[in-house]
Amino acid sequence: MADSTNRKPDWVIAKERAKKASAAETIWLFGLHAVRDALANPAREKLRLVVTRNALSRLGDTGGLEPEITDARIFDREVGLPPDSVHQGCALEVRPLDWGSLTERAITGEGAPLVVALDRVTDPHNVGAVLRSAEVFGARAVVAPARHAAPETGALAKTASGALERQPYLRIGNLSDGLQALKDAGFYCIGLTGDADLGLEDVLDTAAGRPICLVLGAEGPGLREKTRETCDALARIPFAGPFGSLNVSNAAAVALYATARRFNSA
């Protein structure tokens, strides 16, 4: 009879299995720009590079990774990309990046004390665009919940135009807990919503030079109630007309510009 006295608890076994499964997960990045930036990223674990001859001549340095040459007519079948992927005959199989913890990147990381938090933004094109804007305006990190948020994918990487390799994208267990941790570290969390009474510039005036976390929700549902309650303040982006609206990635770009300008002029 087997001795069960030293058997690990079921929850420990389940957690270890989930960790192993996550480590085994791979994704395909596609398109010359996204693949080129991933190849140049020493932190990125690269597994397979599949290219057409034409794409290889345009790609340049493969970073020592031996390319697998395939015919353009069978490229989609060879790699298994979605049919609408604009891959340019170039795809790279990689493991997701590990950016570390919220404390390491967002609270004590390099750069201006500016963070973007996304509340259930699931469209990879929107998240990719937010990452690109976050890099341009010097944000320390983009934070999103581990569930109900866009994962790291080829579509996200292509929209991010290389920013995925350089801009920390942190997936955390609970967004409200993450916002509270930022607040405990001195961050002023501003939730962006169209029904707020004050404009963003007015709310930034009340922050008095503190580190800022801009919190944006998905188009349509917006910020969840718990997220709104956790924020220090709610703000709107003023519009010239009565029916103005921006999608989440455009709203993030505007808010990042307005906030970064405050840090730069301080």
C-alpha positions as CSV (number, residue, x, y, z in Angstrom):
1,M,0.0,0.0,0.0
2,A,1.4,3.4,-1.0
3,D,2.4,5.8,1.8
4,S,0.2,8.9,1.5
5,T,1.7,10.8,4.5
6,N,4.2,12.7,2.3
7,R,1.8,13.2,-0.6
8,K,1.5,16.8,-1.7
9,P,-1.9,18.5,-1.3
10,D,-4.1,18.5,-4.3
11,W,-3.9,22.3,-4.7
12,V,-0.1,22.2,-4.8
13,I,-0.1,19.5,-7.4
14,A,-2.7,21.5,-9.5
15,K,-0.6,24.6,-9.2
16,E,2.6,22.8,-10.3
17,R,0.8,21.3,-13.3
18,A,-0.5,24.7,-14.3
19,K,3.0,26.1,-14.1
20,K,4.4,23.4,-16.3
21,A,1.6,23.8,-18.8
22,S,2.2,27.6,-18.9
23,A,6.0,27.0,-19.4
24,A,5.2,24.7,-22.3
25,E,3.0,27.2,-24.1
26,T,4.3,28.7,-27.3
27,I,3.0,31.3,-29.6
28,W,3.7,32.3,-33.3
29,L,4.8,35.8,-34.0
30,F,4.4,36.8,-37.7
31,G,5.3,39.7,-40.0
32,L,8.8,40.9,-40.7
33,H,8.7,43.7,-38.2
34,A,7.4,41.7,-35.2
35,V,9.8,38.7,-36.0
36,R,12.8,41.0,-36.5
37,D,12.3,42.7,-33.1
38,A,11.7,39.3,-31.4
39,L,14.9,37.9,-32.9
40,A,16.8,40.9,-31.5
41,N,15.4,40.5,-28.0
42,P,17.8,38.5,-25.9
43,A,15.0,37.9,-23.3
44,R,12.8,36.2,-25.8
45,E,13.1,32.4,-26.0
46,K,13.0,31.5,-29.7
47,L,12.1,28.0,-31.0
48,R,11.4,27.9,-34.7
49,L,11.8,30.4,-37.6
50,V,9.7,29.5,-40.7
51,V,10.2,31.8,-43.7
52,T,9.9,31.9,-47.5
53,R,13.1,32.6,-49.4
54,N,11.9,36.0,-50.3
55,A,11.1,36.9,-46.7
56,L,14.5,35.6,-45.5
57,S,16.3,38.0,-47.9
58,R,14.3,40.9,-46.4
59,L,14.5,39.7,-42.7
60,G,18.3,40.1,-42.3
61,D,20.0,38.7,-39.2
62,T,18.3,35.6,-37.7
63,G,20.2,35.9,-34.5
64,G,21.9,32.5,-35.0
65,L,18.5,30.7,-35.3
66,E,18.5,28.3,-38.3
67,P,15.6,29.2,-40.6
68,E,13.2,26.6,-42.0
69,I,12.6,27.5,-45.7
70,T,9.1,26.8,-47.0
71,D,7.1,27.5,-50.1
72,A,4.8,30.5,-50.0
73,R,2.0,28.4,-51.3
74,I,2.0,26.1,-48.2
75,F,3.2,28.7,-45.6
76,D,-0.2,29.0,-43.9
77,R,-0.6,25.2,-43.6
78,E,3.0,24.8,-42.5
79,V,2.7,27.2,-39.6
80,G,-1.0,27.0,-38.8
81,L,-1.7,30.7,-38.6
82,P,-5.2,32.1,-38.8
83,P,-6.2,32.7,-42.5
84,D,-6.3,36.5,-42.2
85,S,-2.8,36.8,-40.7
86,V,-0.6,39.2,-42.7
87,H,2.6,37.2,-42.1
88,Q,4.7,38.4,-45.1
89,G,6.1,34.9,-45.4
90,C,7.7,35.1,-42.0
91,A,6.8,33.4,-38.6
92,L,8.7,32.8,-35.4
93,E,7.6,30.3,-32.7
94,V,8.5,31.7,-29.2
95,R,7.6,31.3,-25.6
96,P,5.8,34.2,-23.9
97,L,7.9,36.8,-22.2
98,D,8.3,36.9,-18.4
99,W,8.3,40.5,-17.2
100,G,8.5,39.7,-13.5
101,S,6.2,41.1,-10.8
102,L,4.1,44.3,-10.5
103,T,6.6,45.5,-7.8
104,E,9.6,44.9,-10.0
105,R,8.3,46.6,-13.1
106,A,5.5,49.1,-12.2
107,I,6.4,50.2,-8.7
108,T,10.2,50.3,-8.6
109,G,11.0,50.0,-12.3
110,E,12.9,52.4,-14.5
111,G,11.3,55.4,-16.3
112,A,8.6,57.9,-15.4
113,P,6.3,56.7,-12.6
114,L,3.5,56.1,-15.1
115,V,1.5,52.9,-15.5
116,V,-1.5,51.9,-17.7
117,A,-4.0,49.4,-16.4
118,L,-6.5,47.7,-18.7
119,D,-9.8,46.4,-17.3
120,R,-10.9,43.4,-19.5
121,V,-9.7,44.8,-22.8
122,T,-9.7,41.6,-24.9
123,D,-9.1,42.9,-28.4
124,P,-5.4,42.2,-29.2
125,H,-5.3,45.1,-31.7
126,N,-6.3,47.5,-29.0
127,V,-3.8,46.1,-26.5
128,G,-1.1,46.2,-29.1
129,A,-1.8,49.8,-29.9
130,V,-1.8,50.7,-26.2
131,L,1.6,49.0,-25.7
132,R,2.9,51.1,-28.6
133,S,1.7,54.3,-27.1
134,A,2.9,53.3,-23.6
135,E,6.4,52.8,-25.0
136,V,6.3,56.1,-26.9
137,F,5.3,58.1,-23.7
138,G,7.6,56.2,-21.4
139,A,5.2,54.2,-19.2
140,R,6.8,51.6,-16.9
141,A,4.2,49.0,-17.7
142,V,0.8,48.0,-19.0
143,V,-1.1,45.9,-16.5
144,A,-4.1,43.7,-17.2
145,P,-5.8,40.8,-15.5
146,A,-4.6,37.3,-16.3
147,R,-8.1,36.3,-17.4
148,H,-10.5,38.2,-19.6
149,A,-7.7,40.2,-21.3
150,A,-5.8,39.9,-24.5
151,P,-3.0,37.4,-24.2
152,E,0.3,37.7,-26.0
153,T,-0.4,36.7,-29.6
154,G,0.9,37.2,-33.0
155,A,-1.9,39.7,-33.8
156,L,-1.1,41.7,-30.7
157,A,2.7,41.7,-31.5
158,K,2.1,42.9,-35.1
159,T,-0.2,45.8,-33.9
160,A,2.4,46.7,-31.3
161,S,5.0,47.1,-34.0
162,G,7.8,45.9,-31.9
163,A,6.7,47.4,-28.6
164,L,5.8,43.9,-27.2
165,E,9.5,43.1,-27.0
166,R,10.3,46.3,-25.1
167,Q,7.2,47.5,-23.2
168,P,6.4,45.4,-20.1
169,Y,2.9,43.8,-20.4
170,L,2.0,42.4,-16.9
171,R,-0.8,39.9,-16.5
172,I,-1.9,39.7,-12.8
173,G,-4.4,37.7,-10.9
174,N,-6.7,40.4,-9.7
175,L,-6.7,43.9,-11.2
176,S,-8.3,45.6,-8.2
177,D,-5.7,44.1,-5.9
178,G,-3.0,45.3,-8.3
179,L,-4.5,48.8,-8.2
180,Q,-4.5,48.7,-4.5
181,A,-0.8,47.7,-4.4
182,L,0.0,50.6,-6.7
183,K,-2.0,53.0,-4.4
184,D,-0.1,51.6,-1.3
185,A,3.1,52.5,-3.2
186,G,2.0,56.0,-3.7
187,F,0.4,55.9,-7.1
188,Y,-2.7,58.0,-7.9
189,C,-5.1,55.8,-9.9
190,I,-7.3,57.6,-12.4
191,G,-10.1,55.7,-14.0
192,L,-11.1,57.1,-17.4
193,T,-14.8,57.1,-18.1
194,G,-17.1,59.2,-20.2
195,D,-19.6,59.9,-17.3
196,A,-17.0,61.4,-15.0
197,D,-17.7,65.0,-13.8
198,L,-14.1,66.2,-14.1
199,G,-11.8,66.3,-17.1
200,L,-8.5,64.6,-17.1
201,E,-6.4,67.8,-16.9
202,D,-8.4,68.8,-13.8
203,V,-7.8,65.5,-12.1
204,L,-4.1,65.5,-12.9
205,D,-4.0,68.9,-11.1
206,T,-5.1,67.2,-7.9
207,A,-2.5,64.5,-8.2
208,A,0.2,67.0,-7.1
209,G,3.2,65.3,-8.8
210,R,2.4,61.8,-7.6
211,P,3.0,58.6,-9.7
212,I,0.1,58.0,-12.0
213,C,-1.8,54.9,-13.0
214,L,-4.3,55.4,-15.9
215,V,-7.1,52.9,-15.8
216,L,-9.1,52.1,-19.0
217,G,-12.0,49.7,-19.6
218,A,-13.2,47.8,-22.6
219,E,-15.3,49.6,-25.2
220,G,-18.9,49.2,-24.3
221,P,-18.8,47.8,-20.7
222,G,-16.2,50.3,-19.6
223,L,-14.7,50.0,-16.1
224,R,-16.2,47.4,-13.8
225,E,-17.8,48.7,-10.6
226,K,-15.0,47.3,-8.4
227,T,-12.4,48.9,-10.6
228,R,-14.2,52.3,-10.4
229,E,-14.4,52.0,-6.6
230,T,-10.7,51.2,-6.3
231,C,-9.6,54.2,-8.3
232,D,-8.7,57.4,-6.5
233,A,-10.6,59.5,-9.0
234,L,-12.6,59.3,-12.3
235,A,-11.9,61.5,-15.2
236,R,-13.1,62.0,-18.8
237,I,-11.4,63.2,-21.9
238,P,-13.3,66.3,-23.0
239,F,-14.7,66.4,-26.5
240,A,-15.5,69.4,-28.7
241,G,-18.8,68.0,-29.8
242,P,-21.7,66.4,-27.9
243,F,-21.3,62.9,-29.3
244,G,-17.5,62.6,-29.3
245,S,-15.9,59.2,-28.4
246,L,-12.6,57.4,-28.7
247,N,-11.8,53.8,-28.7
248,V,-9.7,52.5,-25.8
249,S,-6.4,52.6,-27.6
250,N,-6.9,56.2,-28.8
251,A,-8.1,57.2,-25.4
252,A,-4.9,55.7,-23.9
253,A,-2.7,57.6,-26.3
254,V,-4.4,60.9,-25.4
255,A,-4.3,60.3,-21.7
256,L,-0.6,59.1,-21.8
257,Y,0.4,62.3,-23.7
258,A,-1.4,64.5,-21.2
259,T,0.1,62.7,-18.2
260,A,3.6,62.4,-19.6
261,R,3.6,66.1,-20.4
262,R,3.1,66.8,-16.7
263,F,6.2,64.7,-15.7
264,N,8.3,66.3,-18.4
265,S,7.5,69.8,-17.4
266,A,7.9,69.1,-13.7
